[in-house]
Every structure is written in C-alpha cells, then in structure tokens.
Amino acid sequence: MAGQKQPSTADAGTTIPSAEAVDIAQLVEDLDAMLTRLRLVAIHEQLDPLLEDAARRELNLREALA
C-alpha cells in the first residue's frame, strides 16, 4: 500500500454543494410554497425582479419589504 496515492477531493472531479447553498435552495422552495399557499401570486411572480432591485439599490431587509 505504500506509495499509492490517495484520491483527493480535487481528483474526484465532483463538487459537493456547501451546506449554505443547500440551505438557501431550501429557503427559496419554502418561500415559493408559502407565497402560493397565502395566494400572494403577484409577489410570487415579481419576487426575483424585486429582490434584484433591492440588492442593486443596497436596501436592507426592512426597506426591501416596504
């Protein structure tokens, strides 16, 4: 066994999503479901552009929600 190279994560050729990325994906799914359940169709349809605009304008959460 001496001299054999152990495969590293870089050698595997695959990337594992970070826990943060998985959490964010789950939050997005949950938010979509909540907006649908609450029948907030207009907000659901406009959410991405609204969030992009808030980020571009560097609004905090309270300002973005307002």
DSSP file (Angstrom, degrees, kcal/mol; ACC not computed):
  #  RESIDUE AA STRUCTURE BP1 BP2  ACC     N-H-->O    O-->H-N    N-H-->O    O-->H-N    TCO  KAPPA ALPHA  PHI   PSI    X-CA   Y-CA   Z-CA
    1    1 A M    >         0   0    0      0, 0.0     3,-1.8     0, 0.0     2,-0.1   0.000 360.0 360.0 360.0 -21.0    0.0    0.0    0.0
    2    2 A A  T 3   +     0   0    0      1,-0.2     3,-0.1     3,-0.0     0, 0.0  -0.392 360.0  25.2 -64.6 139.9    3.0    2.3    0.4
    3    3 A G  T 3  S+     0   0    0      1,-0.3     2,-0.4    -2,-0.1    -1,-0.2   0.297  88.2 127.6  90.7 -10.4    3.4    4.6   -2.5
    4    4 A Q    <   -     0   0    0     -3,-1.8     2,-0.4     1,-0.0    -1,-0.3  -0.656  59.5-127.3 -82.0 135.7   -0.2    4.6   -3.5
    5    5 A K        -     0   0    0     -2,-0.4    -1,-0.0    -3,-0.1    -3,-0.0  -0.670  14.8-136.4 -84.2 129.7   -1.7    8.0   -3.9
    6    6 A Q        -     0   0    0     -2,-0.4     2,-0.1     1,-0.1    -1,-0.0  -0.701  29.3-110.9 -81.6 133.6   -5.0    8.6   -2.0
    7    7 A P        -     0   0    0      0, 0.0     2,-0.2     0, 0.0    -1,-0.1  -0.427  32.3-150.7 -67.4 136.1   -7.5   10.4   -4.1
    8    8 A S     >  -     0   0    0     -2,-0.1     4,-1.1     1,-0.1     3,-0.2  -0.514  30.3-103.2 -96.8 172.2   -8.2   13.9   -3.0
    9    9 A T  H  > S+     0   0    0      1,-0.2     4,-0.6     2,-0.2     5,-0.5   0.826 123.9  56.0 -64.8 -29.5  -11.5   15.8   -3.4
   10   10 A A  H >4 S+     0   0    0      1,-0.2     3,-0.5     2,-0.2    -1,-0.2   0.850 105.3  51.7 -70.0 -32.9   -9.8   17.7   -6.3
   11   11 A D  H 34 S+     0   0    0     -3,-0.2    -1,-0.2     1,-0.2    -2,-0.2   0.752  95.6  70.9 -73.2 -23.4   -9.0   14.4   -8.1
   12   12 A A  H 3< S-     0   0    0     -4,-1.1    -1,-0.2     2,-0.1    -2,-0.2   0.795  92.0-141.2 -67.7 -28.1  -12.6   13.2   -7.8
   13   13 A G    <<  +     0   0    0     -4,-0.6     2,-0.3    -3,-0.5    -3,-0.1   0.585  65.5 102.2  79.7   8.5  -13.8   15.7  -10.3
   14   14 A T        -     0   0    0     -5,-0.5     2,-0.4     2,-0.0    -1,-0.3  -0.917  59.1-145.3-123.6 152.5  -17.0   16.4   -8.5
   15   15 A T        -     0   0    0     -2,-0.3    -5,-0.0    -3,-0.1    -6,-0.0  -0.939   8.5-144.3-116.5 141.3  -18.1   19.3   -6.3
   16   16 A I        -     0   0    0     -2,-0.4    -2,-0.0     1,-0.0     2,-0.0  -0.893  27.5-116.9-102.0 126.5  -20.3   19.0   -3.2
   17   17 A P        -     0   0    0      0, 0.0    -1,-0.0     0, 0.0     5,-0.0  -0.336  34.3-109.4 -63.4 143.4  -22.6   21.9   -2.7
   18   18 A S     >  -     0   0    0      1,-0.1     4,-2.0     4,-0.0     5,-0.2  -0.285  22.8-113.8 -68.4 158.2  -21.9   23.8    0.5
   19   19 A A  H  > S+     0   0    0      1,-0.2     4,-2.6     2,-0.2     5,-0.2   0.858 118.4  57.0 -60.0 -35.0  -24.4   23.5    3.4
   20   20 A E  H  > S+     0   0    0      2,-0.2     4,-2.4     1,-0.2    -1,-0.2   0.915 105.5  49.0 -63.9 -42.9  -25.2   27.2    2.9
   21   21 A A  H  > S+     0   0    0      2,-0.2     4,-2.2     1,-0.2    -1,-0.2   0.895 112.4  48.3 -64.1 -39.9  -26.1   26.7   -0.8
   22   22 A V  H  X S+     0   0    0     -4,-2.0     4,-2.2     2,-0.2    -2,-0.2   0.917 111.3  50.5 -66.2 -42.9  -28.4   23.8    0.1
   23   23 A D  H  X S+     0   0    0     -4,-2.6     4,-2.3     1,-0.2    -2,-0.2   0.903 110.5  49.3 -61.4 -42.0  -30.0   25.9    2.9
   24   24 A I  H  X S+     0   0    0     -4,-2.4     4,-2.4     2,-0.2    -1,-0.2   0.913 109.5  51.5 -65.3 -42.7  -30.6   28.8    0.5
   25   25 A A  H  X S+     0   0    0     -4,-2.2     4,-2.1     1,-0.2    -1,-0.2   0.907 111.3  48.1 -60.3 -41.5  -32.2   26.5   -2.1
   26   26 A Q  H  X S+     0   0    0     -4,-2.2     4,-2.6     2,-0.2    -1,-0.2   0.890 109.9  52.4 -66.5 -39.4  -34.5   25.0    0.6
   27   27 A L  H  X S+     0   0    0     -4,-2.3     4,-2.7     2,-0.2    -2,-0.2   0.902 108.5  50.5 -62.5 -41.1  -35.4   28.5    1.7
   28   28 A V  H  X S+     0   0    0     -4,-2.4     4,-2.5     2,-0.2    -2,-0.2   0.927 111.8  47.5 -63.0 -45.2  -36.3   29.6   -1.8
   29   29 A E  H  X S+     0   0    0     -4,-2.1     4,-2.2     1,-0.2    -2,-0.2   0.922 113.1  48.7 -61.1 -44.0  -38.5   26.5   -2.2
   30   30 A D  H  X S+     0   0    0     -4,-2.6     4,-2.5     2,-0.2    -2,-0.2   0.910 111.2  49.7 -63.1 -42.8  -40.2   27.2    1.1
   31   31 A L  H  X S+     0   0    0     -4,-2.7     4,-2.7     2,-0.2     5,-0.2   0.919 109.6  51.2 -63.6 -43.9  -40.8   30.8    0.3
   32   32 A D  H  X S+     0   0    0     -4,-2.5     4,-2.0     1,-0.2    -1,-0.2   0.923 112.0  47.5 -57.3 -44.8  -42.3   29.9   -3.1
   33   33 A A  H  X S+     0   0    0     -4,-2.2     4,-2.7     2,-0.2    -2,-0.2   0.902 112.2  49.4 -64.9 -41.4  -44.6   27.4   -1.3
   34   34 A M  H  X S+     0   0    0     -4,-2.5     4,-2.5     2,-0.2    -2,-0.2   0.921 110.2  49.6 -65.5 -43.7  -45.6   29.9    1.3
   35   35 A L  H  <>S+     0   0    0     -4,-2.7     5,-2.9     1,-0.2    -1,-0.2   0.893 113.7  46.8 -62.7 -38.7  -46.4   32.7   -1.2
   36   36 A T  H ><5S+     0   0    0     -4,-2.0     3,-1.3    -5,-0.2    -2,-0.2   0.935 112.2  49.4 -66.5 -46.5  -48.5   30.2   -3.2
   37   37 A R  H 3<5S+     0   0    0     -4,-2.7    -2,-0.2     1,-0.3    -1,-0.2   0.862 112.5  47.7 -62.0 -36.6  -50.3   29.0   -0.1
   38   38 A L  T 3<5S-     0   0    0     -4,-2.5    -1,-0.3    -5,-0.2    -2,-0.2   0.441 112.6-122.7 -83.6   0.4  -51.0   32.6    1.0
   39   39 A R  T < 5 +     0   0    0     -3,-1.3     2,-1.0    -4,-0.2     3,-0.2   0.860  60.9 148.5  59.6  39.1  -52.3   33.3   -2.5
   40   40 A L     >< +     0   0    0     -5,-2.9     4,-2.5     1,-0.2    -1,-0.2  -0.515  10.5 155.0 -97.1  62.8  -49.7   36.1   -2.9
   41   41 A V  H  >  +     0   0    0     -2,-1.0     4,-2.6     1,-0.2     5,-0.2   0.881  65.9  52.9 -62.7 -42.7  -49.5   35.5   -6.7
   42   42 A A  H  > S+     0   0    0     -3,-0.2     4,-1.7     1,-0.2    -1,-0.2   0.921 112.5  44.5 -62.8 -43.4  -48.4   39.0   -7.6
   43   43 A I  H  > S+     0   0    0      2,-0.2     4,-1.1     1,-0.2    -1,-0.2   0.920 112.4  53.0 -65.8 -41.9  -45.5   39.0   -5.1
   44   44 A H  H  < S+     0   0    0     -4,-2.5     3,-0.4     1,-0.2     4,-0.4   0.906 112.0  45.0 -58.7 -42.3  -44.6   35.4   -6.2
   45   45 A E  H  < S+     0   0    0     -4,-2.6    -1,-0.2     1,-0.2    -2,-0.2   0.800 121.5  37.9 -72.7 -29.0  -44.4   36.5   -9.9
   46   46 A Q  H  X S+     0   0    0     -4,-1.7     4,-2.3    -5,-0.2    -1,-0.2   0.375  86.4 102.1-103.0   3.0  -42.4   39.7   -9.1
   47   47 A L  H  X S+     0   0    0     -4,-1.1     4,-2.8    -3,-0.4     5,-0.2   0.912  79.0  49.3 -59.7 -49.2  -40.2   38.4   -6.4
   48   48 A D  H  > S+     0   0    0     -4,-0.4     4,-2.5     1,-0.2    -1,-0.2   0.943 114.3  43.9 -60.2 -49.8  -37.0   37.9   -8.4
   49   49 A P  H  > S+     0   0    0      0, 0.0     4,-2.4     0, 0.0    -1,-0.2   0.898 114.2  51.9 -62.2 -36.9  -37.0   41.4  -10.0
   50   50 A L  H  X S+     0   0    0     -4,-2.3     4,-2.3     2,-0.2    -2,-0.2   0.922 112.1  45.2 -63.6 -43.5  -38.0   43.0   -6.7
   51   51 A L  H  X S+     0   0    0     -4,-2.8     4,-2.3     2,-0.2    -1,-0.2   0.882 112.3  51.3 -68.3 -37.9  -35.0   41.3   -4.9
   52   52 A E  H  X S+     0   0    0     -4,-2.5     4,-2.5    -5,-0.2    -2,-0.2   0.911 111.2  48.1 -63.8 -41.8  -32.6   42.2   -7.7
   53   53 A D  H  X S+     0   0    0     -4,-2.4     4,-2.2     2,-0.2    -2,-0.2   0.909 111.1  50.7 -64.6 -42.4  -33.7   45.8   -7.5
   54   54 A A  H  <>S+     0   0    0     -4,-2.3     5,-2.8     1,-0.2     4,-0.3   0.901 112.1  47.1 -62.6 -40.9  -33.3   45.8   -3.7
   55   55 A A  H ><5S+     0   0    0     -4,-2.3     3,-1.1     3,-0.2    -2,-0.2   0.918 111.4  50.6 -66.4 -43.1  -29.8   44.4   -4.0
   56   56 A R  H 3<5S+     0   0    0     -4,-2.5    -2,-0.2     1,-0.3    -1,-0.2   0.870 114.4  44.0 -62.3 -37.1  -28.8   46.9   -6.7
   57   57 A R  T 3<5S-     0   0    0     -4,-2.2    -1,-0.3    -5,-0.2    -2,-0.2   0.424 110.7-125.8 -88.0   1.0  -30.1   49.7   -4.5
   58   58 A E  T < 5 +     0   0    0     -3,-1.1     2,-0.2    -4,-0.3    -3,-0.2   0.893  46.6 171.9  55.3  45.7  -28.4   48.2   -1.5
   59   59 A L      < -     0   0    0     -5,-2.8    -1,-0.2    -6,-0.1     2,-0.1  -0.583  29.9-126.4 -82.6 145.6  -31.6   48.2    0.6
   60   60 A N     >  -     0   0    0     -2,-0.2     4,-2.6     1,-0.1     5,-0.2  -0.316  37.4 -93.0 -79.5 176.3  -31.7   46.4    3.9
   61   61 A L  H  > S+     0   0    0      1,-0.2     4,-2.5     2,-0.2     5,-0.2   0.907 125.4  49.7 -59.9 -45.3  -34.5   43.9    4.6
   62   62 A R  H  > S+     0   0    0      1,-0.2     4,-2.1     2,-0.2    -1,-0.2   0.922 113.3  46.8 -60.7 -44.4  -36.9   46.3    6.1
   63   63 A E  H  4 S+     0   0    0      1,-0.2    -1,-0.2     2,-0.2    -2,-0.2   0.900 112.2  50.6 -65.5 -40.5  -36.5   48.8    3.2
   64   64 A A  H  < S+     0   0    0     -4,-2.6    -2,-0.2     1,-0.2    -1,-0.2   0.906 111.2  47.7 -65.2 -41.6  -36.9   46.0    0.6
   65   65 A L  H  <        0   0    0     -4,-2.5    -1,-0.2     1,-0.3    -2,-0.2   0.867 360.0 360.0 -67.4 -35.6  -40.1   44.7    2.2
   66   66 A A     <        0   0    0     -4,-2.1    -1,-0.3    -5,-0.2    -2,-0.2   0.506 360.0 360.0 -66.8 360.0  -41.5   48.2    2.4
